Amino acid sequence: MSHQKHSHDLLSTNLISLSVFVVFLLVPAFLFVTGTNTGVYSRFWFFDPKQRAAYWVISKRMFCWLLGAGVFGAIWSLILWAALGT
């Protein structure tokens, strides 16, 4: 019985982690970084200079978004560690 309870706890933990990832990383990244009006890229977007430039802009925005999230997460983690660790 405890083995079954453990597997349900693991599944619920994984589902919560996945939902947090989607809500706090993917949805804001889509709404604020890439946007809804990015247009459709062709299969060979790297041959077209306009599509290549647009893709580069989106890639830079996504990199800055992820880097900012990592820096903020690290700072927030240190603040919580200092506040709760004492």
Residue pairs with C-beta under 8 A, 6 or more apart in sequence:
25 69
28 65
29 62
29 65
29 66
30 36
32 65
33 58
33 61
33 62
33 65
34 58
34 61
34 62
38 54
38 58
39 54
41 51
41 54
41 55
42 48
42 51
45 51
45 52
45 55
46 52
46 55
